[in-house]
Amino acid sequence: MIDLNNLTIVSARAKLDAKEFSAVELAQAYLDEIKKKNGELNAYLEIYDDVLEQAKLADDRISKGESLPLLGVPLAIKDVILIKGRKVSAASKILENYVAPYDATVITKLKKQGAVFLGRTNTDEFAMGGSTENSAYGVTKNPHDTKRVAGGSSGGSVVAVAANLALGALGSDTGGSVREPASFCGIVGMKPTYGRVSRYGLIAMGSSLDCIGPVAKNAEDTQIIYDAICGQDVLDGTTINDQTYLKPILKKVIGVPWDLVNGKGVDIKVKENFKQSMENLEKLGFAVKDISLKNLDMALAIYYIIMPAEASTNLSRFDGVRYGMHKDGKNLLEDYLLTKGAGFGKEVRRRILLGTYVLSAGYYDAYYGKAVIARDLLKKEFARVFNEIDVIATPTAPFVAWKIGEKSDPLSVYLADIFTVTANIVGVPAISVPSGFTEVEGKKLPLGVQFMAPHGAEDALFEVGGKLNMV
């Protein structure tokens, strides 16, 4: 019997190499767990029918003496990342039966390592949302309390890891979509520096914000997945060379924008947990310093102008002509209206309308142009602050996971992104690590702390995040 509760990627690698169990046995253990739990949690939209065949190939490589970090390791893949010959729907009706014609670069890299793909995981439709309530295929539920959301948009990938339905996973993060669910479900989620991981083969939402990121039980496992997928890619012109940024010397100084942390809308239990986490890090030898980022309060407004603008542009390709759902109308315009009306859900339509509005004549300069200027100001502020500190710390989310259906007002859901969107706006790496639990209505619900580092300083995140993991 394999103890999935305490299994990590590191320990699985050692046990696979020592022949304590085979990759086939490990894959079967996860398939059995999926069979027991996925009906209720709805983490996976599809389990692949060749999982054991993939695992057998990994066993063959192990038997020949190969030992790569992810060889034979079962992973879950968010339903926005292309795997050749497999369905990828972005949890939308408009792409319900779309089959990927090629592999995303991250998938090519994982295949070379010999990772085993268990299946594709649920997400908010086109990754638009912070709760995985916007999927066309049902809500993903939080394993700590199935009446509550998992977070989003990478809720399926995060729940797969948190509920022992996968050993690790890939998600995508446009404004917190890996980190927020990781916080809500009590595991680690990481967003790399923009350009450190190729976006080739990722269904685009906001092209200047999107990042593919790893999900795992701890910081060490998260780093293993990150190391496997990062690197420059000729198929993605926005990727950067690993030497673009020099690795900083860790000064062990953590900056905290206390005015934001102590602001309105942040739950008192979240504040208390965060303060305790900072005290724990001080005991480990870190200095915690109050920092001022005067434009930080504009981050959410900047994000909810730039992201819908980019999303509306990216989603214009789903017209029923080139691929995906098609509805016949009396003419081409009616084809478009019928196809998009039936294919897109409410949240996607809302963001397309917002984005089209801020890019329209007469409003472009008033909204989108100003947001771009404000984004540059924020980037300069972060560069200044990072001259004095190693990482910036905040809570990952201002509150715990809410009850399914509780936040019917879209604005209240958008406010959940208050701490996470900034990393995407300025392009820096960020990680969410578990920081304990709080009891709500008789259930212990997880909380998380987020760390942001300078461009290219992922190592600092794994260092600090790993230390907090161990407290």
N, C-alpha and C positions, 0 to 999 in steps of 0.2 A: 504493500500500500504506500503510495507516494504522498508525503505530507505537503499538500499544496499550500496550506496556510503559511508555512515557514519557508517555503521554497523561494529562492531569488535566482536571478540569472547567473550570478556568480556561483552559487552553490549547485545549481543545475549543471553548469559547465563541468564542475569538478566531478559530480556524480555520473554524468554521461561519459566522461573520459575514463573514469574508474570502472565503468560497466556495472555500476550499482543498479541502474535501470537503462533501458534503451530509449531512443527517441520515439519509437513506435509506442512503447509503454507510457511515456510521458504525454504524447499526443492523445492517446486513448483516455488517460486520466482527465485531461481537460475536456475532451468530447463528452465524457460521462457527466462531468460537472455542468457543462453547458446544457445537456439534456435535462438535468434536474432543475436548473435555475432560470434558464433563458426565457421560458414561457411566461414567467412572472416579471422578470426584470426588463426584457426586450432590449438587451444590449446588442445582439446580433440581428441583422436583417437576413443574413444568409450564412450557413456553414458550408464550407467547400466540401465537395464529395471526394476529393483526393488527398485529404489531410494525412491519412496513414501511408499513402504512397509517397508523399513528400517526406514524411518521417523516415520511411524505409531508405530513401536515397541518402538522407542525413546519416543514418546508421552505417550505410556502406562506406561513406567518407570517413566516419569515425573509426571504423574497423581497419582502415588503411593508415591510421595514425594522424589524420587531420584533427586540429583542435583550434577552431576559430571561435571568437567570443559568442556568436549567435548560432553556431552550427547545431541544428536539432532543437532550437528554442522556439516554442509556439507563441506566435504573435497575432494580434488582432489589427486590422487595417480599417481606418475610417472610410466611409462610403463616399469619399470625394477624391480618392487616390487611385489612379488607374493601374490595374493588373491585366496584362494582355489576355484576351479570351474570356474574361470574367465580367459579370454585370457590375456596373457602377452607376448609381442612380442619383447621387447627392440627396437621397431621401426625398425625392420629388417625383410626382406623377409624370412630369414632362420627360423624364429620362428613365421611366420605369423598367424598360427592357433593353436599355442601351448596353452594348458589350464593348469593352475597351479594346481598341485596335493596337495598342502598344503599352509597354511598361513605363510607369513613372521612373525617373532616375533613382529615387530612393528604393523602389522595388527592385530594380536591377542590382543595386548595391546589396540589398538584403538577400536576394537570390544567390549572389556570389558567396555570401557568408554561409548559406545553407539554412537560413531561417525557415520555419514551417508556418505557413499562413493558414490560420484557422477559419477565418471568414471576414466578411465586411460588417462594420458596426454602424449603428444608428447615429443620426446627427440631426440637428435642426436643418430644415430644407435649405440646400445650398449654403450650409454653415451659417445661416442667418438666425441667431438667437443665442440666449444664454441659459437655456434650460432643457433643450431637446424635447420641448413640448410642440415645436413647430414642424416635426417630421410628418410626412404624409403617411407614415407607417406606424403611428402610435408613439406614445411617450416612453422614454427610458426611465426606469424608476431607480431611486437611490437605494443601495443595498442596506444602508443603515436604518432606513425608514421608508418602506415602499409607498407611503402616502406622499412622499416628497420628491422633488425633482432631483435629477443627477447633476444638474448644471449643463452648460453647453458652450459651444455647439458640439464638442467632442465627447458628449455624454456617454455614448455607446462604448467608445474605446476605454474611457476611464472606468466605467462600471465593469467592463470585461476584466480589467486588472484588479480592481478593488474586490470583486466577488469571486476571484480565483477562476475566471473563465478564460484567462490568458496570462502568460508570464510577463508580457510587455505589450506595448501597442504604439501605433502611430496615430496622431491626431493632426489637426491643423488649427492655427491660432491667428486670428485677424485682429482681435481686440481683447483677448483673454480666453479664447475658446478651448485651450488646453489647461490653462492654469486655474480658471474658476471651477470647472468640474472636479479637478484634482483636489482643490480645497474642500469642496462639498462632500467628497467621497473618501478623503483621508489618505491620498497617495501623492506621488510626486509628478508634476507636469512641467514641461520646460519649453520655452519659446527661444530659439536661437537668434543670434544677430541676423538682421535682414541680409540675405545673400549668402549666408554660411551653408544653407541647405537648399539644394535645387528645387524649384517649383515646377519643373517640367513634369507634366503628367498629373498635376494637381488641378482640379476644377476650380477656376478662379472666382473669387468674390471681390476682394479689394487688392488689386495687384501690387500696390506699393506698401501694403500692410501684411499680406498673407505670409505665413511661415509654417512649414511642416515641423512638428515637434514631437519628441518622445514622451511616453507615459510609462511609469514603472513604479515598483513598490518603494524604492529608496533612491537616493541621489547617485549611488555607485552604479546601479543598474541603468538608470536614466542616462548616465554618461556613456555607458557601453553602447546603447542604441544610438545616441548622438554621434559618437565617434564613427559608427558604421555608416551613417547616412550623410555626414557633412562633406564639404569639399567643392571645389570649383567644377562647373559643368559647362561644356561648350553648347549644350542645348538650352541653357538659361543664361542669357546675357547679363542678368543682374547678380549672378553669383560672383563671389570674391575669392581671391587667393588666400590660403591660410596665413600667409605672411603679410597680408595687408595691414593687420594690426599687431603690434608687438604685445606680448603677454605682460601684463603689469606685475610689479612686485607687490605682494599683498601687504598692505600697511596695517591691516586689521582694524580699519576704521569703518564703521557703519553709519551712514547718514539717514536720519529719519525726518521727514517733513511733518512734524508734530501738529502743525496747524491743520493739515489735511486729515491726519489720523483722528484728531480730536473734534473734527467738524460735525455738523449736523448730518443725520442719516446713517451714522456708523453705530451699530448696536453696542451697548455698554459691555456685553460679554465679549465681543470681539476686541474692544479696546483693552479690557483687562487681560485677555489672553495674549494680546500683542505685547503689552508692557511686560508681562511675565517672560515672554520669549526673549525680549531684549535684555532683561536682567540675567537670564540664563546665559546668553552670549557674552555678557560682561564678565560673568564668572569664568568663562572659558578664555578670557584675555582680550576680547574685542572691546574697542572703545565705541560708544554710541554717541553720536553728535547730532544736535538739532541743525537742520539745514533749511534754507529758504529758497523756494522755487516760485517766484511771484506769478508766473504764468501757468502754474500747474492746474489751477482751478478752471482753465479754459480747455483742458485736454478732452473732456467728454464732448463739448460742443464742437471742437475741431474734428474729432473722430466721427461724430454723427452728421458731419457735412461731407468729409472726404470719402468715408466708406460707402455711403449710398450712391455718391456720384460715380465712383469706380464700379460699384456693383451694377448700377443701371446700364453702364456701358458694356460690362462683361456679359450681362444676361441678355443683351439684345440679340446674341447669336442663336438663342433658343426660340426659333421662329416657326418650327414645324416644317421647314423646307429642307434644311441640311441634315438633321438627325433628330431623333427623339419623337415624341408624340406629334401626330398631325391630325387636324380636324378639317374637314372639307366645308368651305363656305361658298357663297355665290361668286366671290371674287377674291383676289389676293389679300386685300385688307381684312375681309371677313375671316379668311383662313387664319391670319395672325390673331385676330381678336378671339376667335373660338379656341384656338390652340393654347394661347397664353392664359385665357380665362379659365380653361379647364385644367391646365397643367401646373400653374403656379398657385401656391397657397397664399393666405392673407398677409403674412409677414413679408414674404418675398415681394408681393405686389406693393405693399406699403413702402418698402425701401426703394423699389424701382421708381415709384412716384416721387419720393423725396429727392432721389438722386437726379432724376430728370428735371425737376423743378430748380434745384440749385445750379444746374448747368445751363439753364435756359437763358435766352437773350433777355437782358435787363436785370437778371439776378445773379449771373455768373460772377461779376466783380463784387457784388454786395455780399455774397456768401462764400462761394468756392474760392475766389481769389483771396479774400481775407483769411480764410482758413489755412491756405497754403503759406501766407505770410506769417501767421501765428505759429504754424508748425515749425518754421525756420527759427523763430525766436525761442521756442521751447528746446530745439536741438542745441542752440548756443548755450542756453542755461544749463542743460545737462552736461555739456562739455566743460563748462566752468566748474560745476560742482564736483565732477569726477576728478578734477585736479587735486582735490582735498581729501577725498574719501575713496574707498574701494567699491562699496556697494550701497544702494539705497534700499531701505526696508520699509514695507507697509504691510498691513493685512492684505490678503489676496482679495477678499470680498468683504463688503461692509456688513454682511449678515450671513446667517447660516442658510442652508438650502430651504426654500419655501415649499409650501404644500402645492401639489399639482393643481393647477387651475386657480390658485390664490391671487396671482398677479395678472388680472385681466387687462390692466392699463399698460400699454407698451412702454411708456416712459418709466414706470416703476421698475420694469425689467432692465431697461437701459442703464439705470442708476447702479445696477450691480457691477457695471464695468468701470466704476470710478477710479479704482486703483490699477487696473490692468491695461487700459487702452494706451496709456502713455508710452509704454515700451514699444508698441507697434508704431506709434506716431513718430518716435525719434529713432526707431530701428535698433534699439539696444537689446541684448539678451536678458531674459527674465525667467525665474523659476519659482514655483510654488511648492513648499514642503509642509508636511503636516505639523501642526503645533499644539495638538491636544484636542480635547472634546469639551462640549458644553451640553448640559442636559436640558432638553426641551420636551415638555409633555411626556415625560417618562422615557424618552429616547436619547441616547448619547450620540450627538451629531458632531462630525469633525469640523475643525477650523484649520486654516492655513496661513502661513506667512509668505509673502512674496519678496524676493530679492531681485534687484536690477543691477547690472554691471555695465561698464563701458563697452563700446563696440569691440567685439572679438575677445572679450574677457570671460568666456564661458567657464574657464577653469576656476575663476573666483567664485562663481555661483555654486559649482559642485563642491568647492572647499567649504564655504560658509553653510550651504544647505546641508551638506553631509554632517557638519558639526551639530547643527540644530536637530537633525534626524536622530542623533545619538543621545540627546539630552533626555 
